Each structure stands twice: as C-alpha cells, then as structure tokens.
Amino acid sequence: MAALTTPLSFRPQRFFRWWLDELAGLLPERWRQGLSQGTPILAVDLAGDGLTFRYFHGARCDELGRVAFSERTADAMRDAVGPLLHKARGRNALTALRLPIDAALRKTLEMPAVAESDLKDALFFQIDRQTPFAAEEVYFDYRVVGRDVAAKRLSAELMVVPRARVDEALAMVGRWGISPSIVAIAGDDPRTPPSSNLLPEDGNGARGRGWVFFNVAVTGLALALLAAAVYIPLEQKRARVEDLTAKVAEAQREAQETSALREEIEQLVEHNRFLADAKRQTPLITVILDELTRVLPDDSWVYQLDIRGPEIRVAGYSSTASNLIGLIDESPSFRTPAFRSPVTKDPRSGLERFNLSFQLESGEE
C-alpha cells in the first residue's frame, strides 16, 4: 500500500521551510520581493536536439549557451558543456535539470486548506487514485494555484513524472559532468526560473547542497524581521489606507453609474408618457369610420378619406350631396362641416360628386 512507503518522521527541511514562509508573511510586500531573489540557479533545459543553459538570479535571466547533441560522444559532450558549467560554478549556483513539458502528467486537485502545512504528503496518497501510476513509480511535486478562503479549500497542480524517465535523464547528463540538485519541468516561458523540484527531499541527498543556502536565507530573514519590527505596523496601516482609498474610488464610480442609469430611466419614462399622451389625443380610425358609416345615407359612398389630426376630409358620390352637411352637423362626433369644392354631377352615374371637410369633436376617441 502507498501509505507504507512514506515515513511520517519529522523532516527539519520542511519545518524550516514552513517557518520561513510564516515569517515572510509578516513582511511588507516590497520587502518580500527583495528577499525572494534567492539562490542563483543554472537551469539546463533538456530538449530533443540538445541542451540549453540559462543562469537565473532573482528576476535576471542570462542564456549562457546551447550544446547540440548531433551524435557526439560522451567525452565530446563533456568537453562542450564544461565551459558552461564552469561559468555557473563560479557564481555558486544550484544546477537544475528541466525536462520537456510533455514529460509530466499534470492535474489540478482540490484539497482542504488545513492540509497545506503537509501538502506534499497529502498529495502522495492521491497519486494512486488520480494518475495511472503507482506512487512508488514516479517523482512528483506540486504548486498551489488558487485558494478559496471562504470554503477553506485550495487548488494544487500535481506534477508527476515516471521515475524511469527522470533516472534515465539524470544518468545521461551525469555522463557529461552535470549533477543536478533540482529536477523540474520546463514551463511555457523558458526565461522563468524553476519553481519546483521533483526530487525527494529526503532521498540520497538530492537537495543537500541547497541546505547551506537555505540556512543563510533563514538567518538573513530573521535579521530583517528584527530590523522591521517598528516599520511593519506603519506599512500595514499604509496598505489599509490604500485599500480603503481604492474602495472609496470604486464606490464613487458605482454612484456615478447609478446616477447615469437613473437619468436614462427618467428620459425613457418621459418619452413613453409623451407617446401615451399622443395616442390618447389621436382619434381611433375605427371609431371615425363607424360614425361616418352611421351618418351617411345608404345611397352615398366614399372613395377618399383623409384624416389630418382633428380635421377629416371626405370625397365621394351621393344622390343628394347637399343633404350631407346637415347630417354630419347633427352627429355628436363631428362639427363645422363644409364643402371644399363645388358639388358636381357625374354624367355616367348620375350621382353628385362631393368633397367636404369637418372637424372631429374635441375629447372624442
């Protein structure tokens, strides 16, 4: 079982790393960035056609050179990489071997936040369940990619590489004089320094050479914390003021947006009120036609009806067009009828042609 393969003994490296992280969390952000420069690293990127050497120190990245395989013998490779290794050794750099990105199986897992202090052991027991490999068959590492403080959960990206592939790569570069203390996976940007180590912390001294530098970092951080004892409260207050200022600015922006929306709503309401009033003031055509049909006699017919606001114009034929003025005037819906042109007689039908206008009684809909 996987549970029997990982000892539960106390690991001083992990304890001091946790202690260092806790102390660093008390420092202001600018101080943490200054202390995060760390130990210089010589990254050896292993690709299908050769090796690329890059030197990292803090945010600085220098490409030292590249050595192509091109069917060279082991001695020839050793002679080619020797000068590049010599440059890094003069700077007390750790050596990191970076495998291609496709060499690793990556998977993001949700874990309880309480497990963060011993997250690597917790992820060890997930390898059998979350990957096609047994825990004893792989080297692995992780990085925290997200936290949900409210739910007390965190997201960790698990990186797993078969042991055989790592051991084979270590044996190959070892023949060329390269002895990595870190094995990592190349990221999307080769100019980003290694942020993980697949090699176990307590196995064959793989990280032993970095222990001296770690102790130096712990000592330096302790001295920095002592010197910052007075400054930290002021820095925290400054950060609080900046946070409150940002919140006030956001509230002002939201208030301006709310005011603009309120004005837009008021304009829309006013526009709709105008349309409703205009509709109420406009007579319904069906009402006009109904009343006109009731008023005109059966021997009359209309071929043109023109409604212009309160004015109505009608043209048509009737046997006695002169009687239409009186009939329209008697309607409660119409007023002031008058002929717009003289009445003429149509020779074909024998009917009188009329063209008259009248007003719609105010308040009629």
N, C-alpha and C positions, 0 to 999 in steps of 0.2 A: 504494500500500500504506500501511497505517496506520503502519508503522514509519518511514516517511519524513516523517511530519507532526509528530513531536515531537522537538525538538532535544535532544541529550544533553549540552548545555553545563552548566557549573557554575551553580547558582542560589543566590545568597547567602541569600535569604529562607528557602529550605528547609534550608540548612545551619544557619543560626542557630536555626531552629525546632527542629531535631533537637538542637542543642547545649543549648537551653533545656530541652527535655524531659529530657535526660540529667542536667543539673544539678538540676532539680526533683526527680528521683527520689531524690536524696541527702538531701532534706529530710524531717523528720518529717511525718506526715500532717496534723497540726494546722497546721503552717507552710504546707504546700502549699495547704490550704484557704484560708488567709488571703491567699496570693499569687494565688489563682485568681480574685480579684474582677475583674481585667481592666479593659479599656476600656469605658466606658459605650456602650450601643448603643440607637439609636432604630429599632425594628422597625416597618415599615409592612406590615401584612397586607393583601394584595390578595384580595378576595372578589368574588363575582358582583355584589353590590349596593353595594359601597363600599370604603373604606379605614379600617383601624383602626390607631391609633398607640399604641405601647407603649414605655416607656422602661425599659431594663434596666441595672442597675448591681449586679454581684455577684448576691446572692440576692434583691435588691429588684426588683419589677416594678410600675410605675405606668402605668395606662391614661390617656393624655393626652386622647384624644377619638376621635371617629369622624366620617367625612365620607361621606355617601351620594352616589352618582352622580346619581340622579334627573334624568337628561338635562341636566346642567349643561354649559355651555360650558367651554372650556379656561381662559378668563380667570376664570370663576366658580369653577372647581375650584382654580385657583392662589390666589385670594383666600381660599378656605376652608381650604386646607392650610397657608397661610403662617404663621399664628399658631402652629400646632402644630410646624412646623419650627423656628420661632424659639425655642421653649422648649428644644428639644434642642440647637440650636447654642450656646446659652448654657452648656451643660454639656459641650462638647467631645465630643459623642457621634458615633460612626460611624453611618451610615444603612444599614439592611439592608432589602431588599425581600423579603418572604416570599410565595411563590406557594402556591396551594392544594395540599393533599396529593395530590390526584388528578392534578396536573400532572407528577408524576415517575414514572418507572418504577424500582422498587426491586427489587434482587436480592441475596441473600447468597451470597458466593463464599468458597470455602476456598482459602487461599494459604499458601505456605511462610513461616514466621516470619522467615526471613532476608531476605525482600523488604520488611519493614516500613519500613526506612530510606528506601526509594524506592517506596513502595506505590502512589502515585498514577500513576507512570509504568507500573508493572506492570499496574494495572487499565486503563490506557488501551488496552493491547494486547488486553484481554479484551472490549472493547465490541463489536467486530465479531462475536465468537463468541457472546457471552452476551445480546445485545439485538438487536432488529430494526433498529437504526440503525447507520450508519457512524460511526466516531469523529469525523470532521470535521463531523457533523451535529448534535452535541449539546454541551451543557455538562454537566459531571459533577463529583461529589465523592464522598466515602466517609466511613465511620466504622467503627472496629474495634469489633465487638460481642462478641467472645469469643476466648479463647486456649487452646490445648492445649499446655502446656509440654512434656509428655512426648513428644508426637508432633511437636513443633516446627512447629505449624500455627496459623494464626489465621483467624478468620471476619471478613470485611469486608462491610458493607452498601453496595453500589454504588447511587448515586442518579443517574439520567440524565434530562435534560430536553432536548427539541429546542431547538436554537439559535433557531429562528424564534420559538418561543413566548417565550423569555427576551428576545430582542431587541425583540419587539413590546411586552412589558410594560415594558421599560426606556424605550422611546421614548414610551409613553403617559404614564408618571409623570414623565418628563423634561419634557413639555409643561406639567406642573403645578408645576415647580420642584423636583422630587425627584430627587436624583442619588445613587443608592445605590452604595456601595463593596462591598456584600455582597448576593448573591442566594442565598436559601436556600429550603427547603421547610418549610412550616408543619407542626408535629408535632401529636400528639393533644392536647397541652396548650398552648394559646396563651400561657400565662404562663411557658413555658420559653424562655430566650434562644436565639437561633440558634447552632447548633454546627457549621455547615459553610458553605462558600461555593462556589457553582457557578462563579463567575467564575474564569478562569485567573489564576495568579499573575503571569505574565509577559506578559499581554496588555493593551495600551493603558492601563497604569497603574491597573487596576481596584482594586488593593489598596494603591496608593501612599500614601493618606492614613493608613493604619494603620501604616505603616512607622515613623514617628516614635514612636508609642506602643509599638511592639514594641521599639525600641531602649531606650526608657526602662525597659520591663519587664525586659530583659536586664541592664541596669546595676543596677537595684534588686535583682534576684535574685542577682547576683554579690556585692553588698554583704551581702545577707542570708546567703549561704553563708560569707562570711568571718567574720561575727559568730557563726555557728553551728558553727564548727569544733570547739569544745570540747564543745558541747551535744549534738551528734549521737551520739557513742558512748554517752552516758548514755541518750539517748532510745531507741537501738537495744536496749540492754540491758533497759530497761523494757518495751519491746514484746516482747522474748524472754521475760521473766518472765510477762507477761500470757498469752502463747501457751502456755507450759508450765503455768500455772495452769489454763487452760481445758482442756488435755489431761488433767490430773490429775482435774479435776472430771468429765470425760466418762468416764474410766476407772473412777472410783468409782461413777458411775451404772450403767455396764455391769456392774460387780461385784455391785451390789445386784440388778439384774435377773437375773443368773445365779443368785444365791442363792435368789431367789424361785422361779425355774424349778426349781431342784434340789428345794426343799421340795415343790413341786407334784408333781414326778415321784415323790418318795418316798411322798406320800399316795396317788397313783394305784396305785403298786406294792402298797402295803399293802391298799388296797381290793380289788385283783384277787386278792391272796393270800387275803383273807377269803372272797371268792366261791368260789375254788377249794377251800378247806377245807370250806366249807359244802356244795359239790357232792359232795365225796368222802364226807362224812358222811351224805348223803341217799341212801337206797336207791333203786335203779332200779326203776320200776314194772314194767317188763317182766320183771325177774328175779323180783319178788314174784308176778306173775301166773303165770309159768311154774311156779314151785314150788307154788303153790296149786293149779294145774290138775293137777299130778302127784300131790298128796296126796289131794285129794278124789276119792271114788269116782264112777263114771260115772252113778249114779242120783241124784247131788246136783247142784244148780245154785244159782248165786248171783245175787241181784238187787240187792245193795248191797255196795260195797266202799269203806271209808273208811280212809285212811292218814293218821295223825297222828304224824309223826315216827317213833319206833320202835314205836308202837302201831298194830295193824291190827285193824279191826272188820269182820266179815263177817256178812251176813244172807242167808238163802236157804231152800231146801227140800231134804229128803233123806229117803230111806225109813227110815234108821236114824241119826237125828241124834246119838244118844248115842255112836255109834262115832267121831264126828268128833274128839272130844277126844284120843283115843288116837292117831289118825292124824296129827293136827297135831303132837302132842308128839313123835312119832317123827322128824319132819323135822329135819334139822340146821340149817335156816334159821329155825325158829320155836321159841318156848318159852313156857311158862306159859299154855297155852290155858285159857279158862274161859267158861262161858255167862254172858251179860249179862242174860238173862231166861229164864224157864222155857220149855221146849220144848212147843209146842202142835201139835195135829194139824189140818191144813187139811181141812174137810169136803168140799170139792169135789174136790181131787186125791188125798186120802187120804195125802198126804206130811206129814212132820213139819217144822214151821217152827222154825228155829233163829236165834239171834242171839248170836254169841260174839266174843270178842276174844283176841288173843295178841300177844306181843312179838316183834319182829324180833331175831334173834340178833346181838349186837354184832360189828362187823367185817364183816358181810355187805353186799355192794354189789349 
